[in-house]
Amino acid sequence: MSTFIIVERGKKLSGVYTNDIPKNWFSFRKNDWLTYSSKEEAKEDINYFYNEATSCLSGDMRAKIQNRILNFSINEVTQ
C-alpha cells in the first residue's frame, strides 16, 4: 500500500499553520510528516494552502508564499 507525502526541496512536510505568521506556515521534521492515502488528497491540501495564501496575505508576502507552494511536490512512499 502506498502513501503520499508533500515535499519541499527534499524536506517532508510535517505541519501547516496558516493562522501563524507566513514564515512559520510550514514545518518540517525528520521523522514525523503528513501522509495522504492518495495523490489527489495531497493535491487538495496544496490547493488549500495556496487559496489560504491568496485570501489571507497581500503583496510580496502573498507572492513569496504562493511561489513556495508552487514548488511543493508529491512523493509516493511505499510501505
PDB file of N, CA, C and O in Angstrom:
ATOM      1  N   MET A   1       0.839  -1.185   0.000  1.00  0.00           N
ATOM      2  CA  MET A   1       0.000   0.000   0.000  1.00  0.00           C
ATOM      3  C   MET A   1       0.881   1.245   0.000  1.00  0.00           C
ATOM      4  O   MET A   1       1.853   1.331   0.750  1.00  0.00           O
ATOM      5  N   SER A   2       0.541   2.172  -0.821  1.00  0.00           N
ATOM      6  CA  SER A   2       1.324   3.396  -0.924  1.00  0.00           C
ATOM      7  C   SER A   2       0.680   4.526  -0.144  1.00  0.00           C
ATOM      8  O   SER A   2      -0.540   4.604  -0.005  1.00  0.00           O
ATOM      9  N   THR A   3       1.523   5.381   0.350  1.00  0.00           N
ATOM     10  CA  THR A   3       1.066   6.645   0.928  1.00  0.00           C
ATOM     11  C   THR A   3       1.823   7.751   0.209  1.00  0.00           C
ATOM     12  O   THR A   3       2.832   7.509  -0.455  1.00  0.00           O
ATOM     13  N   PHE A   4       1.320   8.957   0.355  1.00  0.00           N
ATOM     14  CA  PHE A   4       1.901  10.088  -0.339  1.00  0.00           C
ATOM     15  C   PHE A   4       2.265  11.174   0.667  1.00  0.00           C
ATOM     16  O   PHE A   4       1.592  11.346   1.683  1.00  0.00           O
ATOM     17  N   ILE A   5       3.329  11.897   0.373  1.00  0.00           N
ATOM     18  CA  ILE A   5       3.786  12.995   1.224  1.00  0.00           C
ATOM     19  C   ILE A   5       4.045  14.218   0.361  1.00  0.00           C
ATOM     20  O   ILE A   5       4.288  14.108  -0.841  1.00  0.00           O
ATOM     21  N   ILE A   6       3.989  15.384   0.991  1.00  0.00           N
ATOM     22  CA  ILE A   6       4.316  16.632   0.317  1.00  0.00           C
ATOM     23  C   ILE A   6       5.754  16.986   0.675  1.00  0.00           C
ATOM     24  O   ILE A   6       6.162  16.926   1.835  1.00  0.00           O
ATOM     25  N   VAL A   7       6.512  17.360  -0.360  1.00  0.00           N
ATOM     26  CA  VAL A   7       7.944  17.606  -0.186  1.00  0.00           C
ATOM     27  C   VAL A   7       8.301  18.988  -0.734  1.00  0.00           C
ATOM     28  O   VAL A   7       7.794  19.416  -1.770  1.00  0.00           O
ATOM     29  N   GLU A   8       9.177  19.664  -0.017  1.00  0.00           N
ATOM     30  CA  GLU A   8       9.751  20.915  -0.495  1.00  0.00           C
ATOM     31  C   GLU A   8      11.265  20.792  -0.438  1.00  0.00           C
ATOM     32  O   GLU A   8      11.842  20.682   0.643  1.00  0.00           O
ATOM     33  N   ARG A   9      11.900  20.810  -1.586  1.00  0.00           N
ATOM     34  CA  ARG A   9      13.365  20.685  -1.691  1.00  0.00           C
ATOM     35  C   ARG A   9      13.922  19.524  -0.866  1.00  0.00           C
ATOM     36  O   ARG A   9      14.916  19.681  -0.157  1.00  0.00           O
ATOM     37  N   GLY A  10      13.286  18.374  -0.959  1.00  0.00           N
ATOM     38  CA  GLY A  10      13.758  17.189  -0.265  1.00  0.00           C
ATOM     39  C   GLY A  10      13.315  17.060   1.184  1.00  0.00           C
ATOM     40  O   GLY A  10      13.550  16.029   1.815  1.00  0.00           O
ATOM     41  N   LYS A  11      12.676  18.096   1.717  1.00  0.00           N
ATOM     42  CA  LYS A  11      12.207  18.043   3.107  1.00  0.00           C
ATOM     43  C   LYS A  11      10.727  17.669   3.114  1.00  0.00           C
ATOM     44  O   LYS A  11       9.943  18.187   2.320  1.00  0.00           O
ATOM     45  N   LYS A  12      10.356  16.768   4.015  1.00  0.00           N
ATOM     46  CA  LYS A  12       8.988  16.279   4.100  1.00  0.00           C
ATOM     47  C   LYS A  12       8.158  17.183   5.006  1.00  0.00           C
ATOM     48  O   LYS A  12       8.564  17.497   6.124  1.00  0.00           O
ATOM     49  N   LEU A  13       7.009  17.593   4.520  1.00  0.00           N
ATOM     50  CA  LEU A  13       6.125  18.493   5.255  1.00  0.00           C
ATOM     51  C   LEU A  13       5.519  17.771   6.451  1.00  0.00           C
ATOM     52  O   LEU A  13       4.950  16.689   6.306  1.00  0.00           O
ATOM     53  N   SER A  14       5.642  18.369   7.632  1.00  0.00           N
ATOM     54  CA  SER A  14       5.109  17.733   8.833  1.00  0.00           C
ATOM     55  C   SER A  14       3.986  18.532   9.482  1.00  0.00           C
ATOM     56  O   SER A  14       3.259  17.996  10.318  1.00  0.00           O
ATOM     57  N   GLY A  15       3.831  19.783   9.121  1.00  0.00           N
ATOM     58  CA  GLY A  15       2.759  20.574   9.700  1.00  0.00           C
ATOM     59  C   GLY A  15       2.525  21.861   8.948  1.00  0.00           C
ATOM     60  O   GLY A  15       3.429  22.407   8.315  1.00  0.00           O
ATOM     61  N   VAL A  16       1.284  22.340   9.027  1.00  0.00           N
ATOM     62  CA  VAL A  16       0.909  23.583   8.366  1.00  0.00           C
ATOM     63  C   VAL A  16       0.122  24.417   9.358  1.00  0.00           C
ATOM     64  O   VAL A  16      -0.811  23.923   9.991  1.00  0.00           O
ATOM     65  N   TYR A  17       0.493  25.674   9.494  1.00  0.00           N
ATOM     66  CA  TYR A  17      -0.127  26.570  10.467  1.00  0.00           C
ATOM     67  C   TYR A  17      -0.484  27.873   9.767  1.00  0.00           C
ATOM     68  O   TYR A  17       0.199  28.882   9.943  1.00  0.00           O
ATOM     69  N   THR A  18      -1.558  27.858   8.970  1.00  0.00           N
ATOM     70  CA  THR A  18      -1.898  29.012   8.150  1.00  0.00           C
ATOM     71  C   THR A  18      -2.348  30.216   8.956  1.00  0.00           C
ATOM     72  O   THR A  18      -2.435  31.315   8.409  1.00  0.00           O
ATOM     73  N   ASN A  19      -2.633  30.045  10.226  1.00  0.00           N
ATOM     74  CA  ASN A  19      -3.021  31.187  11.059  1.00  0.00           C
ATOM     75  C   ASN A  19      -1.821  31.868  11.698  1.00  0.00           C
ATOM     76  O   ASN A  19      -1.974  32.876  12.388  1.00  0.00           O
ATOM     77  N   ASP A  20      -0.643  31.333  11.477  1.00  0.00           N
ATOM     78  CA  ASP A  20       0.588  31.877  12.038  1.00  0.00           C
ATOM     79  C   ASP A  20       1.174  32.901  11.059  1.00  0.00           C
ATOM     80  O   ASP A  20       0.639  33.113   9.971  1.00  0.00           O
ATOM     81  N   ILE A  21       2.269  33.524  11.460  1.00  0.00           N
ATOM     82  CA  ILE A  21       2.931  34.447  10.535  1.00  0.00           C
ATOM     83  C   ILE A  21       3.452  33.628   9.345  1.00  0.00           C
ATOM     84  O   ILE A  21       3.865  32.483   9.532  1.00  0.00           O
ATOM     85  N   PRO A  22       3.443  34.178   8.151  1.00  0.00           N
ATOM     86  CA  PRO A  22       3.745  33.396   6.949  1.00  0.00           C
ATOM     87  C   PRO A  22       5.049  32.608   6.980  1.00  0.00           C
ATOM     88  O   PRO A  22       5.096  31.490   6.468  1.00  0.00           O
ATOM     89  N   LYS A  23       6.099  33.156   7.562  1.00  0.00           N
ATOM     90  CA  LYS A  23       7.368  32.412   7.539  1.00  0.00           C
ATOM     91  C   LYS A  23       7.296  31.147   8.383  1.00  0.00           C
ATOM     92  O   LYS A  23       8.154  30.273   8.259  1.00  0.00           O
ATOM     93  N   ASN A  24       6.277  31.035   9.244  1.00  0.00           N
ATOM     94  CA  ASN A  24       6.120  29.853  10.082  1.00  0.00           C
ATOM     95  C   ASN A  24       4.976  28.950   9.628  1.00  0.00           C
ATOM     96  O   ASN A  24       4.566  28.059  10.373  1.00  0.00           O
ATOM     97  N   TRP A  25       4.459  29.161   8.430  1.00  0.00           N
ATOM     98  CA  TRP A  25       3.332  28.354   7.961  1.00  0.00           C
ATOM     99  C   TRP A  25       3.666  26.876   7.860  1.00  0.00           C
ATOM    100  O   TRP A  25       2.825  26.035   8.180  1.00  0.00           O
ATOM    101  N   PHE A  26       4.849  26.547   7.432  1.00  0.00           N
ATOM    102  CA  PHE A  26       5.184  25.154   7.140  1.00  0.00           C
ATOM    103  C   PHE A  26       6.296  24.669   8.056  1.00  0.00           C
ATOM    104  O   PHE A  26       7.281  25.372   8.280  1.00  0.00           O
ATOM    105  N   SER A  27       6.130  23.463   8.582  1.00  0.00           N
ATOM    106  CA  SER A  27       7.182  22.892   9.414  1.00  0.00           C
ATOM    107  C   SER A  27       7.622  21.554   8.823  1.00  0.00           C
ATOM    108  O   SER A  27       6.841  20.840   8.193  1.00  0.00           O
ATOM    109  N   PHE A  28       8.876  21.244   9.043  1.00  0.00           N
ATOM    110  CA  PHE A  28       9.481  20.034   8.514  1.00  0.00           C
ATOM    111  C   PHE A  28      10.236  19.353   9.645  1.00  0.00           C
ATOM    112  O   PHE A  28      11.118  19.952  10.261  1.00  0.00           O
ATOM    113  N   ARG A  29       9.886  18.089   9.918  1.00  0.00           N
ATOM    114  CA  ARG A  29      10.577  17.312  10.939  1.00  0.00           C
ATOM    115  C   ARG A  29      11.144  16.059  10.288  1.00  0.00           C
ATOM    116  O   ARG A  29      10.614  15.551   9.299  1.00  0.00           O
ATOM    117  N   LYS A  30      12.208  15.587  10.856  1.00  0.00           N
ATOM    118  CA  LYS A  30      12.924  14.473  10.247  1.00  0.00           C
ATOM    119  C   LYS A  30      12.088  13.190  10.178  1.00  0.00           C
ATOM    120  O   LYS A  30      12.089  12.521   9.144  1.00  0.00           O
ATOM    121  N   ASN A  31      11.392  12.840  11.229  1.00  0.00           N
ATOM    122  CA  ASN A  31      10.703  11.541  11.276  1.00  0.00           C
ATOM    123  C   ASN A  31       9.205  11.647  11.508  1.00  0.00           C
ATOM    124  O   ASN A  31       8.580  10.670  11.921  1.00  0.00           O
ATOM    125  N   ASP A  32       8.618  12.801  11.253  1.00  0.00           N
ATOM    126  CA  ASP A  32       7.191  12.978  11.504  1.00  0.00           C
ATOM    127  C   ASP A  32       6.628  13.871  10.407  1.00  0.00           C
ATOM    128  O   ASP A  32       6.880  15.076  10.401  1.00  0.00           O
ATOM    129  N   TRP A  33       5.872  13.297   9.483  1.00  0.00           N
ATOM    130  CA  TRP A  33       5.355  14.116   8.396  1.00  0.00           C
ATOM    131  C   TRP A  33       3.909  13.766   8.093  1.00  0.00           C
ATOM    132  O   TRP A  33       3.412  12.707   8.478  1.00  0.00           O
ATOM    133  N   LEU A  34       3.247  14.674   7.400  1.00  0.00           N
ATOM    134  CA  LEU A  34       1.872  14.461   6.978  1.00  0.00           C
ATOM    135  C   LEU A  34       1.837  13.407   5.888  1.00  0.00           C
ATOM    136  O   LEU A  34       2.641  13.448   4.957  1.00  0.00           O
ATOM    137  N   THR A  35       0.910  12.460   5.996  1.00  0.00           N
ATOM    138  CA  THR A  35       0.764  11.434   4.971  1.00  0.00           C
ATOM    139  C   THR A  35      -0.652  11.478   4.413  1.00  0.00           C
ATOM    140  O   THR A  35      -1.594  11.897   5.086  1.00  0.00           O
ATOM    141  N   TYR A  36      -0.774  11.043   3.185  1.00  0.00           N
ATOM    142  CA  TYR A  36      -2.050  11.056   2.471  1.00  0.00           C
ATOM    143  C   TYR A  36      -2.271   9.690   1.839  1.00  0.00           C
ATOM    144  O   TYR A  36      -1.325   9.021   1.424  1.00  0.00           O
ATOM    145  N   SER A  37      -3.523   9.290   1.772  1.00  0.00           N
ATOM    146  CA  SER A  37      -3.842   7.981   1.192  1.00  0.00           C
ATOM    147  C   SER A  37      -3.881   8.018  -0.328  1.00  0.00           C
ATOM    148  O   SER A  37      -3.832   6.973  -0.977  1.00  0.00           O
ATOM    149  N   SER A  38      -3.970   9.212  -0.898  1.00  0.00           N
ATOM    150  CA  SER A  38      -3.969   9.324  -2.358  1.00  0.00           C
ATOM    151  C   SER A  38      -3.260  10.606  -2.785  1.00  0.00           C
ATOM    152  O   SER A  38      -3.138  11.560  -2.016  1.00  0.00           O
ATOM    153  N   LYS A  39      -2.804  10.598  -4.019  1.00  0.00           N
ATOM    154  CA  LYS A  39      -2.154  11.775  -4.571  1.00  0.00           C
ATOM    155  C   LYS A  39      -3.151  12.939  -4.661  1.00  0.00           C
ATOM    156  O   LYS A  39      -2.782  14.094  -4.450  1.00  0.00           O
ATOM    157  N   GLU A  40      -4.403  12.630  -4.972  1.00  0.00           N
ATOM    158  CA  GLU A  40      -5.445  13.654  -5.082  1.00  0.00           C
ATOM    159  C   GLU A  40      -5.672  14.355  -3.741  1.00  0.00           C
ATOM    160  O   GLU A  40      -5.880  15.568  -3.698  1.00  0.00           O
ATOM    161  N   GLU A  41      -5.632  13.591  -2.651  1.00  0.00           N
ATOM    162  CA  GLU A  41      -5.802  14.164  -1.315  1.00  0.00           C
ATOM    163  C   GLU A  41      -4.671  15.152  -1.005  1.00  0.00           C
ATOM    164  O   GLU A  41      -4.913  16.218  -0.440  1.00  0.00           O
ATOM    165  N   ALA A  42      -3.459  14.801  -1.371  1.00  0.00           N
ATOM    166  CA  ALA A  42      -2.323  15.699  -1.164  1.00  0.00           C
ATOM    167  C   ALA A  42      -2.473  16.952  -2.023  1.00  0.00           C
ATOM    168  O   ALA A  42      -2.185  18.057  -1.564  1.00  0.00           O
ATOM    169  N   LYS A  43      -2.925  16.783  -3.274  1.00  0.00           N
ATOM    170  CA  LYS A  43      -3.145  17.929  -4.158  1.00  0.00           C
ATOM    171  C   LYS A  43      -4.198  18.873  -3.581  1.00  0.00           C
ATOM    172  O   LYS A  43      -4.064  20.093  -3.674  1.00  0.00           O
ATOM    173  N   GLU A  44      -5.238  18.308  -2.990  1.00  0.00           N
ATOM    174  CA  GLU A  44      -6.283  19.134  -2.362  1.00  0.00           C
ATOM    175  C   GLU A  44      -5.692  20.002  -1.254  1.00  0.00           C
ATOM    176  O   GLU A  44      -6.032  21.179  -1.135  1.00  0.00           O
ATOM    177  N   ASP A  45      -4.812  19.426  -0.448  1.00  0.00           N
ATOM    178  CA  ASP A  45      -4.184  20.218   0.612  1.00  0.00           C
ATOM    179  C   ASP A  45      -3.301  21.318   0.030  1.00  0.00           C
ATOM    180  O   ASP A  45      -3.314  22.446   0.523  1.00  0.00           O
ATOM    181  N   ILE A  46      -2.546  21.006  -0.996  1.00  0.00           N
ATOM    182  CA  ILE A  46      -1.702  22.027  -1.626  1.00  0.00           C
ATOM    183  C   ILE A  46      -2.572  23.157  -2.164  1.00  0.00           C
ATOM    184  O   ILE A  46      -2.232  24.329  -2.003  1.00  0.00           O
ATOM    185  N   ASN A  47      -3.689  22.817  -2.800  1.00  0.00           N
ATOM    186  CA  ASN A  47      -4.617  23.840  -3.294  1.00  0.00           C
ATOM    187  C   ASN A  47      -5.189  24.667  -2.145  1.00  0.00           C
ATOM    188  O   ASN A  47      -5.357  25.879  -2.272  1.00  0.00           O
ATOM    189  N   TYR A  48      -5.486  24.014  -1.032  1.00  0.00           N
ATOM    190  CA  TYR A  48      -5.988  24.731   0.140  1.00  0.00           C
ATOM    191  C   TYR A  48      -4.946  25.730   0.651  1.00  0.00           C
ATOM    192  O   TYR A  48      -5.282  26.877   0.946  1.00  0.00           O
ATOM    193  N   PHE A  49      -3.689  25.302   0.756  1.00  0.00           N
ATOM    194  CA  PHE A  49      -2.634  26.207   1.219  1.00  0.00           C
ATOM    195  C   PHE A  49      -2.531  27.420   0.299  1.00  0.00           C
ATOM    196  O   PHE A  49      -2.414  28.556   0.760  1.00  0.00           O
ATOM    197  N   TYR A  50      -2.577  27.164  -1.001  1.00  0.00           N
ATOM    198  CA  TYR A  50      -2.470  28.241  -1.989  1.00  0.00           C
ATOM    199  C   TYR A  50      -3.638  29.218  -1.844  1.00  0.00           C
ATOM    200  O   TYR A  50      -3.445  30.434  -1.859  1.00  0.00           O
ATOM    201  N   ASN A  51      -4.843  28.680  -1.704  1.00  0.00           N
ATOM    202  CA  ASN A  51      -6.024  29.537  -1.552  1.00  0.00           C
ATOM    203  C   ASN A  51      -5.993  30.334  -0.253  1.00  0.00           C
ATOM    204  O   ASN A  51      -6.422  31.487  -0.222  1.00  0.00           O
ATOM    205  N   GLU A  52      -5.495  29.736   0.804  1.00  0.00           N
ATOM    206  CA  GLU A  52      -5.352  30.457   2.072  1.00  0.00           C
ATOM    207  C   GLU A  52      -4.376  31.623   1.920  1.00  0.00           C
ATOM    208  O   GLU A  52      -4.614  32.711   2.444  1.00  0.00           O
ATOM    209  N   ALA A  53      -3.282  31.390   1.205  1.00  0.00           N
ATOM    210  CA  ALA A  53      -2.321  32.465   0.969  1.00  0.00           C
ATOM    211  C   ALA A  53      -2.969  33.593   0.180  1.00  0.00           C
ATOM    212  O   ALA A  53      -2.714  34.768   0.444  1.00  0.00           O
ATOM    213  N   THR A  54      -3.807  33.237  -0.789  1.00  0.00           N
ATOM    214  CA  THR A  54      -4.494  34.233  -1.607  1.00  0.00           C
ATOM    215  C   THR A  54      -5.444  35.079  -0.777  1.00  0.00           C
ATOM    216  O   THR A  54      -5.519  36.295  -0.958  1.00  0.00           O
ATOM    217  N   SER A  55      -6.171  34.437   0.136  1.00  0.00           N
ATOM    218  CA  SER A  55      -7.180  35.174   0.905  1.00  0.00           C
ATOM    219  C   SER A  55      -6.621  35.848   2.154  1.00  0.00           C
ATOM    220  O   SER A  55      -7.182  36.844   2.611  1.00  0.00           O
ATOM    221  N   CYS A  56      -5.539  35.333   2.713  1.00  0.00           N
ATOM    222  CA  CYS A  56      -5.031  35.856   3.989  1.00  0.00           C
ATOM    223  C   CYS A  56      -3.899  36.864   3.854  1.00  0.00           C
ATOM    224  O   CYS A  56      -3.671  37.670   4.756  1.00  0.00           O
ATOM    225  N   LEU A  57      -3.195  36.822   2.740  1.00  0.00           N
ATOM    226  CA  LEU A  57      -1.986  37.635   2.603  1.00  0.00           C
ATOM    227  C   LEU A  57      -2.120  38.617   1.457  1.00  0.00           C
ATOM    228  O   LEU A  57      -3.025  38.513   0.629  1.00  0.00           O
ATOM    229  N   SER A  58      -1.204  39.572   1.424  1.00  0.00           N
ATOM    230  CA  SER A  58      -1.192  40.527   0.319  1.00  0.00           C
ATOM    231  C   SER A  58       0.252  40.859  -0.058  1.00  0.00           C
ATOM    232  O   SER A  58       1.193  40.578   0.684  1.00  0.00           O
ATOM    233  N   GLY A  59       0.388  41.459  -1.221  1.00  0.00           N
ATOM    234  CA  GLY A  59       1.678  41.974  -1.662  1.00  0.00           C
ATOM    235  C   GLY A  59       2.757  40.936  -1.805  1.00  0.00           C
ATOM    236  O   GLY A  59       2.515  39.809  -2.238  1.00  0.00           O
ATOM    237  N   ASP A  60       3.976  41.344  -1.427  1.00  0.00           N
ATOM    238  CA  ASP A  60       5.156  40.495  -1.580  1.00  0.00           C
ATOM    239  C   ASP A  60       5.058  39.202  -0.783  1.00  0.00           C
ATOM    240  O   ASP A  60       5.513  38.152  -1.238  1.00  0.00           O
ATOM    241  N   MET A  61       4.460  39.275   0.415  1.00  0.00           N
ATOM    242  CA  MET A  61       4.367  38.073   1.248  1.00  0.00           C
ATOM    243  C   MET A  61       3.472  37.039   0.582  1.00  0.00           C
ATOM    244  O   MET A  61       3.778  35.847   0.613  1.00  0.00           O
ATOM    245  N   ARG A  62       2.369  37.480  -0.020  1.00  0.00           N
ATOM    246  CA  ARG A  62       1.488  36.541  -0.732  1.00  0.00           C
ATOM    247  C   ARG A  62       2.253  35.879  -1.869  1.00  0.00           C
ATOM    248  O   ARG A  62       2.206  34.658  -2.020  1.00  0.00           O
ATOM    249  N   ALA A  63       2.952  36.666  -2.662  1.00  0.00           N
ATOM    250  CA  ALA A  63       3.705  36.118  -3.796  1.00  0.00           C
ATOM    251  C   ALA A  63       4.774  35.141  -3.321  1.00  0.00           C
ATOM    252  O   ALA A  63       4.977  34.094  -3.935  1.00  0.00           O
ATOM    253  N   LYS A  64       5.452  35.476  -2.241  1.00  0.00           N
ATOM    254  CA  LYS A  64       6.515  34.615  -1.719  1.00  0.00           C
ATOM    255  C   LYS A  64       5.963  33.257  -1.278  1.00  0.00           C
ATOM    256  O   LYS A  64       6.528  32.217  -1.616  1.00  0.00           O
ATOM    257  N   ILE A  65       4.868  33.268  -0.530  1.00  0.00           N
ATOM    258  CA  ILE A  65       4.273  32.012  -0.056  1.00  0.00           C
ATOM    259  C   ILE A  65       3.687  31.222  -1.220  1.00  0.00           C
ATOM    260  O   ILE A  65       3.852  30.004  -1.281  1.00  0.00           O
ATOM    261  N   GLN A  66       3.004  31.897  -2.147  1.00  0.00           N
ATOM    262  CA  GLN A  66       2.429  31.189  -3.293  1.00  0.00           C
ATOM    263  C   GLN A  66       3.519  30.544  -4.145  1.00  0.00           C
ATOM    264  O   GLN A  66       3.362  29.406  -4.586  1.00  0.00           O
ATOM    265  N   ASN A  67       4.606  31.247  -4.378  1.00  0.00           N
ATOM    266  CA  ASN A  67       5.714  30.671  -5.142  1.00  0.00           C
ATOM    267  C   ASN A  67       6.310  29.473  -4.427  1.00  0.00           C
ATOM    268  O   ASN A  67       6.685  28.484  -5.056  1.00  0.00           O
ATOM    269  N   ARG A  68       6.393  29.568  -3.118  1.00  0.00           N
ATOM    270  CA  ARG A  68       6.907  28.444  -2.332  1.00  0.00           C
ATOM    271  C   ARG A  68       5.983  27.231  -2.482  1.00  0.00           C
ATOM    272  O   ARG A  68       6.450  26.109  -2.676  1.00  0.00           O
ATOM    273  N   ILE A  69       4.681  27.464  -2.390  1.00  0.00           N
ATOM    274  CA  ILE A  69       3.714  26.376  -2.508  1.00  0.00           C
ATOM    275  C   ILE A  69       3.773  25.749  -3.903  1.00  0.00           C
ATOM    276  O   ILE A  69       3.648  24.532  -4.044  1.00  0.00           O
ATOM    277  N   LEU A  70       3.961  26.569  -4.922  1.00  0.00           N
ATOM    278  CA  LEU A  70       4.042  26.040  -6.281  1.00  0.00           C
ATOM    279  C   LEU A  70       5.242  25.117  -6.471  1.00  0.00           C
ATOM    280  O   LEU A  70       5.256  24.307  -7.397  1.00  0.00           O
ATOM    281  N   ASN A  71       6.240  25.228  -5.611  1.00  0.00           N
ATOM    282  CA  ASN A  71       7.412  24.359  -5.675  1.00  0.00           C
ATOM    283  C   ASN A  71       7.265  23.065  -4.888  1.00  0.00           C
ATOM    284  O   ASN A  71       8.164  22.224  -4.911  1.00  0.00           O
ATOM    285  N   PHE A  72       6.137  22.891  -4.185  1.00  0.00           N
ATOM    286  CA  PHE A  72       5.898  21.651  -3.471  1.00  0.00           C
ATOM    287  C   PHE A  72       5.708  20.514  -4.480  1.00  0.00           C
ATOM    288  O   PHE A  72       5.183  20.723  -5.573  1.00  0.00           O
ATOM    289  N   SER A  73       6.135  19.333  -4.104  1.00  0.00           N
ATOM    290  CA  SER A  73       5.879  18.160  -4.935  1.00  0.00           C
ATOM    291  C   SER A  73       5.272  17.075  -4.066  1.00  0.00           C
ATOM    292  O   SER A  73       5.323  17.134  -2.838  1.00  0.00           O
ATOM    293  N   ILE A  74       4.706  16.100  -4.718  1.00  0.00           N
ATOM    294  CA  ILE A  74       4.076  14.977  -4.011  1.00  0.00           C
ATOM    295  C   ILE A  74       4.883  13.728  -4.347  1.00  0.00           C
ATOM    296  O   ILE A  74       5.075  13.384  -5.513  1.00  0.00           O
ATOM    297  N   ASN A  75       5.344  13.066  -3.305  1.00  0.00           N
ATOM    298  CA  ASN A  75       6.127  11.836  -3.491  1.00  0.00           C
ATOM    299  C   ASN A  75       5.362  10.645  -2.937  1.00  0.00           C
ATOM    300  O   ASN A  75       4.652  10.744  -1.936  1.00  0.00           O
ATOM    301  N   GLU A  76       5.527   9.527  -3.609  1.00  0.00           N
ATOM    302  CA  GLU A  76       4.915   8.284  -3.154  1.00  0.00           C
ATOM    303  C   GLU A  76       5.902   7.556  -2.246  1.00  0.00           C
ATOM    304  O   GLU A  76       7.091   7.455  -2.548  1.00  0.00           O
ATOM    305  N   VAL A  77       5.384   7.055  -1.134  1.00  0.00           N
ATOM    306  CA  VAL A  77       6.194   6.291  -0.188  1.00  0.00           C
ATOM    307  C   VAL A  77       5.585   4.890  -0.084  1.00  0.00           C
ATOM    308  O   VAL A  77       4.431   4.745   0.321  1.00  0.00           O
ATOM    309  N   THR A  78       6.332   3.891  -0.436  1.00  0.00           N
ATOM    310  CA  THR A  78       5.837   2.529  -0.381  1.00  0.00           C
ATOM    311  C   THR A  78       6.141   1.950   0.994  1.00  0.00           C
ATOM    312  O   THR A  78       7.257   2.055   1.504  1.00  0.00           O
ATOM    313  N   GLN A  79       5.127   1.342   1.572  1.00  0.00           N
ATOM    314  CA  GLN A  79       5.321   0.775   2.918  1.00  0.00           C
ATOM    315  C   GLN A  79       5.343  -0.735   2.874  1.00  0.00           C
ATOM    316  O   GLN A  79       5.496  -1.381   3.911  1.00  0.00           O
TER     317      GLN A  79
END
